[in-house]
Amino acid sequence: MHALAPLFLPKSVALLGASPDKRNFRGRLVSVLLRHRTDAPLYFVSPSHKEIEGMKCYATVREIPEPVDLAILAIPAAAVSGVLEECGRANVKAALIVSSGFADENTEEGKARQENIKSICRKYGIVLLGPNSEGFLATGVPFAASFSAAVANGEYHGEKFSAGHKGIALVSQSGGLGFGIYNRARLHGLKFTYVVAAGNQALLGIHDFVEYVLQDPDTNVIVVVLEGLIDASRFLTVLKKATGLCKPVIVCKIGRSEAGVSAVTTHTGALAGNYQAYQAVFRQYGVQEAHDIAQVIDTAGCFSHLTDLLPPGRRIGILTPSGGAGIMLADKCEEQGLEVNQLDSLTRRRLAEVLPPYASLANPVDITAQGVIETGYAAPLKIMLACPELDAVVVVCATYSAEYIAADMESLRAIRETCHKPVLFCSYTSSDQEASKLLAEAGYPLMGDMQNCASALLAMLNYHRYLERMQSPETQVPAASQAPVDLKQFGERKVLCEYEVKPLLAQPGFPQSGGALARSAEEAVQYYEKYAYPMAMKIQSPDIPHKTDTGGVLLNLDSPEALRDGFFRLMENAAGRNPYADVHGVLVEPMAEPGLELMLGIYRDEDFGLMLCAGSGGLLVEVLEDVSMAPVPVSKDRAGCMLEELKMWELLTGVRGNGPADVKALVDLMVRLSGFAEANKDQISEIDLNPVIVHPDGQGLTIADALIVRNKL
């Protein structure tokens, strides 16, 4: 039995704080529980009422004549701890606390209350949902324990599922928003297995509920409305499980505005933001994002109906009775990077045989309003699905009436049962609920927004490619082979300079550029005379992390005199900018060969720990804000995908007569850097390699600068 079974599948239920007044949430809970009763006995606890709805009330949970699996606490926050203690002594297995007034009110008193109920639940082994939760709905039982108006509306919220008609599970931190999405989605004919409002996540978090619904055989899509995580590592483990089960996870991340990062010692830290870290995690684990209620519903509907028919490519066919509507969708598809190409001659010939002579056989295929009346959608749709040039077909239609959908239903059902490509319907009018219901029953999503339609097509394509990539050995993270380095040798100092960092990186096989620390002008000249070619000189001070910004870098020095003068100039610049800086000397290195400049770095995210960052490097790093991220360690596949996400990807692959850069060497460095960070995660807060100069294909790369910021000592 699953640990959360007493919560979602209780053998007995008690409502503590029951009320006959339907105007308050305690009275709503009474109505909802009576309407969605399972075989499990239901008890009301209310010291001020003898009975409610003809059912006896008990003064306390201890008076209930049998053990209680689930106790629903709808009482004032100040009384919750005492009552919860009673529940523990009565061997209650699970608790749902709908009361607010805990950490949600952001006071010391509220936070203390929440800590107290956590302690009580741990003491007695009680499974806890909440506090400050609107409850949950399990439609397959059916069992509803929620006061949300979306459920307490007098309707029956049970569902039947089958192998061909599975459902969506929705887990939301915000109960109002979560149940609001459920309410609107039902109008589109979508079926839900679970709706769970996580509330304050005092004990159980979003990851616990997602893990629970994943094991439900009637659930094939999970929607998460997410503010923040209480255990990011557990959440990532759950996402891996979802991948293994081929169950797509759609996340609506609210609170996406820049949270800010306190550590700005490195360029990496300056670029990183908390939402960017979430996006990086979503990409790495195949999570598809939706940014508003309508997009959540449309994307979830597409996946729910079409998890068995994900598009293998970008080529989209459009069938419509309105030329203008078809062109509008074509524009939206191309904005998303999808392709709306012309159909092959055989497909156009076959369409001409069934459509009126005035129909347009281009793509979009405009069958005209008269064509819908004479031919319907099914016949041309079947022909387009047979076209080898298409990966998916969208029927852009008018559904203010269900008439033409209903007339075609037998043929549309037959097409859905045999087709091997996804078919979406997208309405350019308001939709009759009967049309939505008919299409949903036949296995087709009906979307009400063209932008969302194109976005959902791209999301399904991305998820299909993600599942394919997961079969490749390139997606496997290399086994840990790097031993941690000892940073205690640097004492209490937080920032390590380039001349100290590069020897540390040499251990796991990072490319080395050569060089030495000069503590005098004479030492600088001696090093130049050893090699006799142009040199770079860089000030070395933990108090001057951004050397270029402070006149701390000199390039192309090609004589002993230039090296000697350069040493004094750098020392003078450092003293002028920061007279109290701890200057260790000047690093003298051979100039690197030309190439493309990138930034690679590591920064510590508040939720996900160490993240690998890659972006446009050198002086442009913070100007272009061209950066991609991933949690460490990364595989070769993920490192390559990070580079493809950059604006400068085309430069790396070669444009306008320039050959490709050594991407293979760059990917290898990214994997090594992430492995180094993982091996030293307890010691390192940030790493900055900027710039990394990537030379032409086959010629490797040069780490031109490096910096490490240690974790809290």
Residue pairs with C-beta under 8 A, 6 or more apart in sequence:
2 212
2 215
3 127
4 94
4 127
4 204
4 208
4 209
4 212
6 69
6 70
6 93
6 94
6 127
7 70
7 94
7 96
7 127
7 129
7 136
8 136
8 138
8 143
8 194
8 212
9 138
9 141
9 143
10 40
10 69
10 70
10 93
10 94
10 143
11 40
11 69
12 40
12 41
12 42
12 43
12 66
12 67
12 68
12 69
12 70
13 33
13 40
13 41
13 42
13 43
13 68
13 69
13 70
13 71
13 72
13 145
14 42
14 43
14 44
14 45
14 58
14 61
14 64
14 68
14 70
14 71
14 72
14 92
15 26
15 29
15 30
15 33
15 42
15 43
15 44
15 45
15 72
15 74
16 45
16 61
16 71
16 72
16 73
16 74
16 75
16 83
16 87
17 26
17 45
17 46
17 73
17 74
17 75
18 26
18 29
18 30
18 44
18 45
18 46
18 49
18 52
18 57
18 74
19 26
19 27
19 30
19 46
19 49
19 52
20 27
20 30
20 49
20 52
20 53
21 27
22 28
22 30
22 31
25 74
25 98
25 147
26 74
26 147
28 147
28 149
28 152
29 72
29 74
29 98
29 135
29 145
29 146
29 147
29 152
30 44
30 52
30 53
31 152
32 144
32 145
32 146
32 147
32 151
32 152
33 42
33 72
33 144
33 145
34 42
34 53
35 144
35 154
35 156
36 137
36 141
36 142
36 143
36 144
36 156
36 157
36 158
38 141
38 142
38 143
40 69
40 143
41 66
42 55
43 55
43 58
43 64
43 68
44 52
44 55
44 56
44 57
44 58
45 57
45 58
45 59
45 60
45 61
45 64
46 52
46 57
46 58
46 59
47 59
47 60
49 57
50 56
50 57
51 57
58 64
60 86
61 68
61 71
61 83
61 86
61 87
61 90
61 92
62 86
62 89
62 90
64 90
67 90
67 91
67 92
68 87
68 90
68 91
68 92
68 93
69 92
69 93
69 94
70 92
70 93
70 94
70 95
70 96
70 145
71 87
71 92
71 94
71 95
71 96
72 95
72 96
72 98
72 135
72 145
73 80
73 83
73 84
73 87
73 95
73 96
73 97
73 98
73 99
74 98
74 99
74 147
75 83
75 99
76 99
76 101
77 99
77 100
77 101
77 102
77 110
77 113
77 131
78 101
78 113
80 97
80 99
80 113
80 117
80 131
81 113
81 116
81 117
81 120
84 95
84 97
84 117
84 120
84 121
84 126
85 120
87 95
87 124
87 126
88 120
88 121
88 123
88 124
88 126
89 124
91 124
92 124
92 126
93 125
93 126
93 127
94 126
94 127
94 128
94 129
95 121
95 126
95 127
95 128
95 129
95 130
96 128
96 129
96 130
96 133
96 135
96 136
96 145
97 117
97 128
97 129
97 130
97 131
97 132
97 133
97 199
98 130
98 131
98 132
98 133
98 134
98 135
98 147
99 130
99 131
99 132
100 131
100 132
101 110
101 113
101 131
101 132
102 110
102 111
102 113
102 114
102 117
102 131
102 132
102 200
102 202
103 110
103 111
103 114
103 200
103 202
104 110
104 131
104 132
104 199
104 200
114 131
114 200
114 202
117 128
117 131
117 202
118 128
118 202
118 203
120 126
121 127
121 128
121 202
121 203
122 203
127 203
127 204
128 202
128 203
128 204
129 135
129 136
129 196
129 198
129 199
129 204
130 199
130 200
130 202
131 199
131 200
131 202
132 199
132 200
133 175
133 197
133 198
133 199
133 200
134 146
134 147
134 148
134 175
134 176
134 178
134 179
134 197
134 199
135 144
135 145
135 146
135 147
135 148
135 175
135 197
136 144
136 145
136 146
136 194
136 195
136 196
136 197
137 143
137 144
137 145
137 146
137 151
137 157
137 179
137 182
137 192
137 194
137 195
137 196
138 144
138 193
138 194
139 157
139 158
139 159
139 167
139 191
139 192
139 193
139 194
140 158
140 159
140 160
140 161
140 167
140 193
140 216
140 218
141 158
142 156
142 157
142 158
142 159
144 151
144 157
146 152
146 175
146 179
146 195
146 197
148 175
148 176
148 179
148 197
149 179
150 179
150 180
150 182
150 183
151 157
151 179
159 167
159 191
159 192
159 193
161 167
161 191
161 193
161 218
164 443
165 191
165 441
165 443
166 191
166 193
166 218
166 219
166 220
166 221
166 304
167 190
167 191
167 192
167 193
167 218
167 219
167 220
167 221
167 304
168 185
168 190
168 191
168 192
168 193
168 219
168 220
168 221
168 222
168 223
168 300
168 304
169 192
169 193
169 194
169 195
169 196
169 210
169 213
169 216
169 219
169 221
169 222
169 223
170 178
170 181
170 182
170 192
170 194
170 195
170 196
170 222
170 223
170 224
170 225
171 178
171 194
171 196
171 198
171 206
171 209
171 210
171 213
171 222
171 223
171 224
171 225
172 178
172 179
172 181
172 195
172 196
172 197
172 198
172 224
172 225
173 197
173 198
173 199
173 201
173 206
173 225
173 226
173 227
173 228
174 197
174 225
174 227
174 254
175 197
175 199
177 225
177 254
177 293
178 195
178 196
178 197
178 225
179 195
179 197
180 293
181 223
181 225
181 293
181 296
181 297
182 192
182 195
184 293
184 297
185 192
185 297
185 300
185 301
186 192
187 433
187 436
188 297
188 301
188 431
188 436
188 440
188 446
188 448
189 433
189 436
189 437
189 439
189 440
189 441
189 446
190 297
190 300
190 301
190 304
190 440
191 304
191 440
193 213
193 216
193 218
193 219
194 213
194 216
194 219
196 209
196 213
198 204
198 205
198 206
198 209
201 230
205 229
205 230
205 231
205 234
205 235
206 224
206 226
206 229
206 230
206 235
207 229
207 231
207 234
207 235
207 237
207 238
208 234
210 222
210 224
210 235
210 238
210 242
210 249
211 238
211 241
213 219
213 222
214 222
214 238
214 241
214 242
214 245
214 247
219 247
220 247
220 303
220 304
220 307
221 247
221 248
221 250
221 300
221 303
221 304
221 307
222 242
222 247
222 248
222 249
222 250
223 249
223 250
223 251
223 252
223 290
223 296
223 300
224 249
224 250
224 251
224 252
225 251
225 252
225 254
225 296
226 251
226 252
226 253
226 254
227 254
227 255
228 255
228 607
229 235
229 607
232 607
232 608
232 609
233 609
236 281
236 285
236 608
236 631
239 249
239 281
239 285
239 286
239 287
240 285
242 248
242 249
242 285
242 286
243 285
243 286
243 466
243 467
243 470
246 307
246 467
247 307
248 286
248 288
248 303
248 307
248 463
249 285
249 286
249 287
249 288
250 287
250 288
250 289
250 290
250 296
250 299
250 300
250 303
250 459
251 282
251 287
251 288
251 289
251 290
252 289
252 290
252 291
252 292
252 295
252 296
253 275
253 278
253 289
255 275
256 275
256 278
257 275
258 273
258 274
258 275
259 273
259 274
259 275
259 606
260 273
260 274
261 269
261 270
261 272
261 273
261 274
261 603
263 269
263 603
263 604
263 685
263 686
263 709
264 270
265 495
265 545
265 686
265 707
265 709
266 545
266 601
266 603
266 686
266 687
266 688
266 690
266 707
266 709
267 546
267 599
267 601
267 621
267 622
267 688
267 690
268 599
268 601
268 602
268 603
268 613
268 686
268 687
268 688
268 690
269 603
269 686
269 709
270 622
271 613
271 615
271 621
271 622
271 625
271 627
272 603
272 605
272 611
272 613
272 627
272 629
274 605
274 606
274 607
276 627
276 629
277 605
277 607
277 608
277 611
277 629
277 631
278 607
279 289
279 629
280 611
280 628
280 629
280 630
280 631
281 287
281 608
281 630
281 631
282 288
282 289
283 630
283 641
283 645
284 630
284 631
284 634
284 638
286 462
286 463
286 466
286 467
286 470
288 299
288 303
288 459
288 462
288 463
290 296
290 298
290 299
290 300
290 455
294 448
294 449
294 452
295 449
295 452
295 455
298 445
298 447
298 448
298 449
298 452
298 453
298 455
298 456
299 452
299 455
299 456
299 459
301 440
301 445
301 446
301 447
301 456
302 422
302 424
302 445
302 447
302 456
302 457
302 459
302 460
303 456
303 459
303 460
303 463
304 445
305 440
305 443
305 444
305 445
306 422
306 424
306 445
306 460
309 419
309 420
309 421
309 422
309 423
310 422
310 460
310 461
310 463
310 464
310 467
311 391
311 392
311 421
311 422
311 457
311 460
311 461
311 464
312 391
312 461
312 464
313 391
313 461
314 337
314 338
314 339
314 391
314 461
315 338
315 339
315 341
315 389
315 390
315 391
315 392
316 333
316 338
316 339
316 340
316 390
316 391
316 392
316 393
316 394
316 457
317 340
317 343
317 363
317 365
317 384
317 387
317 390
317 392
317 393
317 394
318 326
318 329
318 330
318 333
318 340
318 363
318 364
318 365
318 393
318 394
318 396
319 326
319 364
319 365
319 367
319 377
319 380
319 381
319 384
319 393
319 394
319 395
319 396
320 326
320 329
320 364
320 365
320 366
320 367
320 395
320 396
320 397
321 366
321 367
321 368
321 369
321 371
321 372
321 397
321 398
322 366
322 369
322 396
322 398
322 428
323 360
323 364
323 366
323 368
325 396
325 428
325 450
326 364
326 365
326 366
326 396
327 364
328 428
328 450
329 364
329 394
329 396
329 426
329 450
329 453
329 454
330 340
330 363
330 364
332 450
332 451
332 453
332 454
333 339
333 340
333 454
333 457
334 340
335 454
336 454
336 455
336 457
336 458
337 458
338 454
338 457
338 458
338 461
340 363
340 364
341 363
341 389
342 362
342 363
343 351
343 361
343 362
343 363
343 365
343 384
343 387
343 389
343 390
344 387
344 388
344 389
347 383
347 384
347 386
347 387
347 389
348 361
350 383
350 386
351 359
351 361
351 365
351 380
351 383
351 384
352 361
354 375
354 379
354 380
354 383
355 361
355 365
355 367
355 371
355 375
355 380
356 367
356 368
356 370
356 371
356 374
356 375
358 368
358 370
359 365
359 366
359 367
359 368
359 371
360 366
364 396
365 380
365 384
367 375
367 377
367 380
371 380
372 397
372 404
373 404
376 404
376 407
376 408
376 411
377 395
377 397
377 404
377 405
377 408
377 412
378 408
378 411
378 412
378 415
379 411
381 393
381 395
381 412
381 415
381 423
382 411
382 415
384 390
384 393
385 393
385 415
385 419
385 420
385 421
385 423
390 421
391 421
391 461
392 421
392 422
392 423
392 424
392 457
392 460
393 421
393 422
393 423
393 424
394 423
394 424
394 425
394 426
394 453
394 457
395 423
395 424
395 425
395 426
396 426
396 427
396 428
396 450
397 404
397 405
397 425
397 426
397 427
397 428
398 427
398 428
398 429
399 405
399 425
399 427
399 429
399 430
399 431
399 432
399 435
399 436
399 446
400 429
400 430
400 431
400 432
401 432
401 435
402 432
402 434
402 435
402 438
405 412
405 435
405 438
405 439
406 434
406 435
406 438
409 438
409 442
412 439
412 442
412 444
413 442
413 443
415 423
416 423
416 442
416 443
416 444
422 457
422 460
423 444
424 444
424 445
424 447
424 453
424 456
424 457
425 439
425 444
425 445
425 446
425 447
426 446
426 447
426 448
426 449
426 450
426 453
427 435
427 446
427 447
427 448
428 450
430 448
431 446
431 448
435 446
436 446
439 445
439 446
440 446
445 456
447 453
447 456
469 475
469 637
472 637
474 635
474 636
474 637
474 640
475 635
475 637
475 638
476 635
477 633
477 634
477 635
478 633
478 635
478 671
478 675
480 633
480 675
480 678
480 679
481 508
481 675
482 507
482 508
482 672
482 675
482 676
482 678
482 679
483 507
483 679
484 679
484 680
484 682
484 683
485 504
485 507
485 679
485 680
485 683
487 496
487 680
487 683
487 684
487 710
490 496
490 500
490 710
492 713
493 542
493 710
494 542
494 709
494 710
494 713
495 542
495 543
495 545
495 707
495 708
495 709
495 710
496 504
496 542
496 707
496 708
496 709
496 710
497 540
497 541
497 542
497 584
497 587
497 707
498 538
498 540
498 587
498 705
498 706
498 707
499 515
499 516
499 517
499 540
499 584
499 585
499 587
500 708
501 687
501 706
501 707
501 708
502 510
502 512
502 513
502 515
502 703
502 706
504 708
505 676
505 703
505 706
506 512
508 672
508 675
508 676
508 679
509 672
510 669
510 672
510 673
510 676
510 703
511 665
511 669
511 700
511 701
511 702
511 703
512 703
513 589
513 590
513 592
513 702
513 703
513 704
514 589
514 590
515 527
515 587
515 588
515 589
515 590
516 523
516 527
516 587
516 588
517 540
517 584
517 585
517 586
517 587
517 588
518 524
518 527
518 537
518 567
518 585
518 586
518 587
518 588
519 584
519 585
519 586
520 567
521 563
521 564
521 567
521 568
522 564
524 537
524 563
524 564
524 566
524 567
524 586
524 588
525 560
525 563
525 564
527 535
527 563
527 588
528 535
528 557
528 559
528 560
528 563
528 588
529 560
531 590
533 558
533 590
533 591
534 555
534 556
534 557
534 558
534 590
534 591
535 557
535 558
535 563
535 588
535 589
535 590
535 591
536 553
536 554
536 555
536 556
536 557
536 588
536 589
536 590
536 591
536 592
536 704
537 553
537 554
537 557
537 563
537 566
537 567
537 570
537 586
537 587
537 588
538 547
538 552
538 553
538 554
538 570
538 586
538 587
538 589
538 705
539 547
539 550
539 552
539 553
539 570
539 571
539 573
539 574
539 583
539 586
540 583
540 584
540 585
540 586
540 587
541 552
541 574
541 578
541 581
541 582
541 583
541 584
542 582
542 584
543 578
543 580
543 581
543 582
544 550
544 552
544 574
544 577
544 578
544 581
544 583
545 688
545 707
547 553
547 705
548 619
550 573
550 574
550 577
550 578
551 569
551 570
551 573
551 577
552 570
552 573
552 574
554 566
554 569
554 570
555 591
556 591
557 563
557 566
563 588
566 586
567 586
570 586
571 583
571 586
574 581
574 583
575 581
575 583
592 693
592 702
592 704
593 693
593 695
593 699
593 702
594 693
594 695
595 661
595 693
595 694
595 695
595 696
595 701
595 702
596 648
596 651
596 652
596 661
596 693
596 694
597 616
597 617
597 618
597 620
597 691
597 692
597 693
597 694
597 704
598 614
598 615
598 616
598 617
598 648
598 666
598 690
598 691
598 692
598 694
599 613
599 614
599 615
599 616
599 617
599 618
599 621
599 627
599 688
599 689
599 690
599 691
599 692
600 612
600 613
600 614
600 669
600 670
600 673
600 689
600 690
600 692
601 612
601 613
601 614
601 686
601 687
601 688
601 689
601 690
602 610
602 611
602 612
602 613
602 632
602 673
602 674
602 677
602 684
602 686
602 687
603 610
603 611
603 613
603 685
603 686
604 610
604 611
604 684
604 685
604 686
604 711
605 611
605 631
608 631
609 631
609 632
609 681
610 631
610 632
610 677
610 678
610 681
610 684
611 629
611 630
611 631
611 632
612 629
612 630
612 631
612 632
612 634
612 639
612 642
612 670
612 673
612 674
612 677
613 627
613 628
613 629
614 627
614 628
614 629
614 639
614 642
614 643
614 646
614 670
615 621
615 624
615 625
615 626
615 627
615 628
615 646
616 624
616 626
616 627
616 646
616 647
616 648
617 690
617 691
617 692
618 690
618 691
620 626
621 690
624 647
626 646
626 647
626 648
627 646
628 642
628 643
628 645
628 646
629 642
630 638
630 639
630 642
630 674
632 674
632 675
632 677
632 678
632 681
633 671
633 674
633 675
633 677
633 678
634 642
634 670
634 671
634 674
635 671
636 667
636 668
636 671
639 667
639 670
639 671
639 674
640 663
640 667
642 670
643 649
643 652
643 663
643 666
643 667
646 652
651 658
651 661
652 660
652 661
652 663
652 666
652 694
653 660
653 661
653 663
654 660
654 661
659 696
659 697
660 696
660 697
661 694
661 695
661 696
661 697
662 694
662 695
662 696
662 697
662 698
662 699
662 700
662 701
663 694
663 697
664 697
665 694
665 700
665 701
666 692
666 694
666 701
669 692
669 701
669 703
673 687
673 689
676 687
677 684
677 687
682 711
683 710
683 711
684 708
684 709
684 710
684 711
685 709
685 710
685 711
685 712
686 707
686 708
686 709
687 706
687 707
687 708
687 709
688 705
688 706
688 707
688 708
688 709
689 703
689 705
689 706
690 704
690 705
691 704
691 705
692 701
692 702
692 703
692 704
693 701
693 702
693 704
694 701
695 701
695 702
